Amino acid sequence: MVVASMTRLRTNLPVNGPLPEVEAILRRYAHQLCGEAGSATMTLRVPLDELGIPGGLALERNVVLQISTTRDDAGLNDILAIAWSPVGGGPFPSFSGTLMAWEEDERTSSIGLDGSYEPPLGAAGRLFDAAAGRRIARATALEFLGKIREVVETDPAIRRDPSRIDPEDVRRQIEEQLKRAAVFEAQLIEIEAREGTVTLKGRVGSWGERDAVARAAWAIPGVQRVENLIVVR
């Protein structure tokens, strides 16, 4: 699920693993990635299809990532504060918020980002944000969470083999989720799954339908990347 406004961004993905292990892996990964300095450089990738530009190309940008441990608003629990900003500017939003995990059931959890993003390019960025920036912010956040999910699910404590993801099982789960959401017929969509990457092709009638299919694919534990090549008619 993703909820984005002009500056607010909330997004989450399910992850295969019980909550205590997932939280421990997140803390360990944050420390390993950012070290004592609390910052590191990471490459984030947004497919240009998110902007309605077909061809399978992608926009990549190095971002300066900062992660630190802080307390929640009630002062009761440790949380991971996270922020990133693009190196050299460009059409990438900056983000500031929290990285968190919560329990879904005994074997699965969810990881999520909750915070706000700043459109790039100053005043011009506000027009850019209205046109495409929110889609880039959403796709960037999902790309980051996809990287985190890969770290969690390939950890020895949890390890799940992405090569075992069955394309027909992916299709079945996507169809079930779209049926519950009463979106449209998933049979119109071509689905490929390979080594943890799900590729979506086909045509839909709106950006909302296109996003719904991508969200359904991301919601399947074990999926590490979604290539959304669906064209809006």
C-alpha positions as CSV (number, residue, x, y, z in Angstrom):
1,M,0.0,0.0,0.0
2,V,1.3,3.5,-0.8
3,V,-0.3,6.8,0.3
4,A,1.4,9.9,-1.2
5,S,0.4,13.6,-1.0
6,M,2.3,16.7,-2.0
7,T,5.0,15.9,0.6
8,R,3.8,12.9,2.7
9,L,4.9,9.4,1.8
10,R,3.9,6.2,3.4
11,T,4.7,2.8,1.8
12,N,5.3,-0.7,2.9
13,L,6.1,-4.2,1.7
14,P,5.6,-7.6,3.3
15,V,8.7,-9.6,4.1
16,N,9.2,-13.3,4.8
17,G,10.4,-13.6,8.5
18,P,9.2,-13.2,12.1
19,L,9.3,-9.7,13.5
20,P,12.2,-10.2,16.1
21,E,14.5,-11.5,13.4
22,V,13.5,-8.9,10.9
23,E,14.1,-6.1,13.4
24,A,17.5,-7.5,14.3
25,I,18.5,-7.7,10.7
26,L,17.4,-4.1,10.0
27,R,19.4,-2.8,12.9
28,R,22.5,-4.8,11.9
29,Y,22.2,-3.8,8.3
30,A,21.8,-0.1,9.1
31,H,25.0,-0.3,11.3
32,Q,26.9,-2.2,8.6
33,L,25.8,0.1,5.8
34,C,26.3,3.5,7.5
35,G,28.8,2.6,10.2
36,E,29.7,5.0,13.0
37,A,29.5,8.0,10.6
38,G,25.8,7.2,10.1
39,S,25.8,7.8,6.3
40,A,26.6,6.0,3.1
41,T,26.1,6.3,-0.6
42,M,23.5,4.0,-2.3
43,T,22.2,3.8,-5.9
44,L,18.4,4.0,-6.3
45,R,16.8,3.1,-9.6
46,V,13.4,4.2,-11.0
47,P,12.2,2.7,-14.3
48,L,11.2,5.4,-16.8
49,D,8.0,3.4,-17.4
50,E,6.9,5.1,-14.1
51,L,6.8,8.3,-16.1
52,G,5.0,6.7,-19.1
53,I,8.2,6.4,-21.1
54,P,8.3,2.8,-22.5
55,G,11.5,0.9,-23.4
56,G,12.7,-0.7,-20.2
57,L,15.1,2.2,-19.4
58,A,15.7,3.4,-15.9
59,L,16.7,6.6,-14.1
60,E,19.5,5.9,-11.6
61,R,20.9,8.3,-9.0
62,N,23.3,8.0,-6.2
63,V,21.9,9.2,-2.9
64,V,23.5,10.1,0.4
65,L,21.7,7.8,2.9
66,Q,21.6,8.6,6.6
67,I,20.3,6.1,9.2
68,S,20.4,6.6,12.9
69,T,18.6,5.1,16.0
70,T,16.2,7.4,17.9
71,R,13.2,7.0,20.1
72,D,9.5,7.1,19.1
73,D,7.3,10.0,20.0
74,A,6.3,8.3,23.2
75,G,9.9,7.7,24.1
76,L,9.2,4.0,24.6
77,N,10.8,2.3,21.6
78,D,13.8,2.5,19.4
79,I,13.1,3.4,15.8
80,L,15.4,3.9,12.8
81,A,15.4,7.5,11.5
82,I,16.2,7.6,7.8
83,A,16.9,10.3,5.2
84,W,18.4,10.5,1.8
85,S,19.2,13.2,-0.8
86,P,20.4,12.9,-4.4
87,V,24.1,13.4,-5.1
88,G,24.3,16.3,-7.7
89,G,20.6,17.1,-7.6
90,G,18.4,16.1,-10.6
91,P,14.8,14.8,-10.7
92,F,15.1,12.8,-7.5
93,P,13.2,13.8,-4.4
94,S,14.9,14.0,-0.9
95,F,13.2,12.0,1.8
96,S,13.2,12.2,5.6
97,G,11.3,9.8,7.9
98,T,11.4,6.5,9.7
99,L,12.1,2.9,8.7
100,M,10.0,0.5,10.7
101,A,8.8,-3.1,10.9
102,W,5.7,-4.7,12.4
103,E,4.3,-8.2,12.7
104,E,1.7,-9.6,10.3
105,D,1.7,-13.1,11.7
106,E,4.1,-15.6,13.3
107,R,6.1,-16.0,10.1
108,T,5.7,-12.8,8.2
109,S,6.2,-9.1,8.9
110,S,6.0,-5.8,7.0
111,I,8.7,-3.1,6.6
112,G,7.7,0.4,5.8
113,L,8.8,4.0,5.3
114,D,6.8,6.9,6.9
115,G,7.9,10.5,6.3
116,S,7.9,13.3,3.8
117,Y,9.7,14.1,0.6
118,E,10.8,17.4,-0.9
119,P,10.4,17.9,-4.7
120,P,13.6,18.6,-6.6
121,L,14.5,21.7,-8.6
122,G,13.0,24.4,-6.3
123,A,10.0,26.3,-7.5
124,A,10.0,24.4,-10.8
125,G,10.0,21.2,-8.8
126,R,6.6,21.9,-7.4
127,L,5.2,21.8,-11.0
128,F,7.4,18.7,-11.6
129,D,6.0,17.1,-8.4
130,A,2.4,17.7,-9.6
131,A,3.2,16.0,-12.9
132,A,5.5,13.2,-12.1
133,G,7.4,13.7,-8.8
134,R,4.9,11.8,-6.7
135,R,5.3,8.7,-8.9
136,I,9.1,9.0,-8.7
137,A,9.0,9.4,-4.9
138,R,6.8,6.3,-4.6
139,A,8.9,4.3,-7.0
140,T,12.1,5.4,-5.2
141,A,10.7,4.4,-1.8
142,L,9.6,1.0,-3.1
143,E,13.0,0.5,-4.7
144,F,14.7,1.1,-1.4
145,L,12.3,-1.2,0.5
146,G,12.9,-3.8,-2.1
147,K,16.6,-3.6,-1.4
148,I,15.9,-3.9,2.3
149,R,13.6,-6.9,1.8
150,E,16.3,-8.7,-0.3
151,V,18.8,-8.1,2.6
152,V,16.3,-9.6,5.1
153,E,15.2,-12.6,3.1
154,T,18.7,-13.6,2.1
155,D,20.0,-13.4,5.7
156,P,21.0,-16.8,6.9
157,A,18.4,-16.5,9.7
158,I,15.6,-16.4,7.2
159,R,16.9,-17.2,3.8
160,R,14.3,-17.7,1.0
161,D,15.5,-18.8,-2.4
162,P,14.1,-16.2,-5.0
163,S,14.7,-18.7,-7.8
164,R,11.8,-20.8,-6.4
165,I,9.2,-18.1,-7.0
166,D,6.7,-19.7,-9.4
167,P,5.3,-17.3,-12.2
168,E,2.0,-19.1,-12.0
169,D,1.8,-18.7,-8.3
170,V,2.7,-15.0,-8.7
171,R,-0.1,-14.6,-11.3
172,R,-2.6,-16.4,-9.0
173,Q,-1.8,-14.2,-6.0
174,I,-2.0,-11.0,-8.2
175,E,-5.3,-12.1,-9.6
176,E,-6.6,-12.8,-6.0
177,Q,-5.5,-9.4,-4.8
178,L,-7.0,-7.5,-7.8
179,K,-10.2,-9.4,-7.5
180,R,-10.5,-8.4,-3.8
181,A,-9.8,-4.8,-4.9
182,A,-12.4,-5.1,-7.7
183,V,-9.9,-3.4,-10.1
184,F,-10.0,-5.3,-13.4
185,E,-9.2,-8.6,-15.1
186,A,-5.6,-9.6,-14.4
187,Q,-5.7,-11.9,-17.4
188,L,-4.9,-8.9,-19.5
189,I,-1.5,-8.7,-17.9
190,E,1.5,-10.8,-18.9
191,I,3.6,-11.8,-15.9
192,E,7.2,-13.1,-15.9
193,A,9.1,-14.1,-12.7
194,R,12.8,-14.9,-12.7
195,E,15.3,-14.8,-9.8
196,G,13.1,-12.7,-7.6
197,T,12.3,-10.2,-10.4
198,V,8.7,-9.9,-11.6
199,T,8.2,-8.2,-15.0
200,L,4.7,-6.9,-15.8
201,K,3.5,-6.3,-19.4
202,G,0.2,-5.4,-21.1
203,R,-2.2,-2.5,-21.3
204,V,-4.6,-1.0,-18.8
205,G,-7.0,2.0,-18.9
206,S,-5.5,4.2,-16.1
207,W,-2.5,4.9,-14.0
208,G,-4.4,3.7,-11.0
209,E,-4.9,0.3,-12.5
210,R,-1.2,0.2,-13.5
211,D,-0.2,1.0,-9.9
212,A,-2.6,-1.6,-8.5
213,V,-0.9,-4.4,-10.5
214,A,2.5,-3.3,-9.4
215,R,1.4,-3.1,-5.7
216,A,0.0,-6.6,-6.0
217,A,3.3,-7.9,-7.3
218,W,5.3,-6.1,-4.6
219,A,3.0,-7.6,-2.0
220,I,4.3,-11.2,-2.7
221,P,7.0,-12.2,-0.3
222,G,10.2,-13.1,-2.0
223,V,9.8,-10.6,-4.8
224,Q,12.9,-8.3,-4.8
225,R,12.2,-6.1,-7.9
226,V,9.2,-5.2,-10.0
227,E,9.7,-4.1,-13.6
228,N,6.4,-2.4,-14.5
229,L,6.3,-2.2,-18.4
230,I,2.5,-1.9,-18.5
231,V,1.2,0.7,-20.9
232,V,-1.7,3.1,-20.1
233,R,-4.0,3.3,-23.0
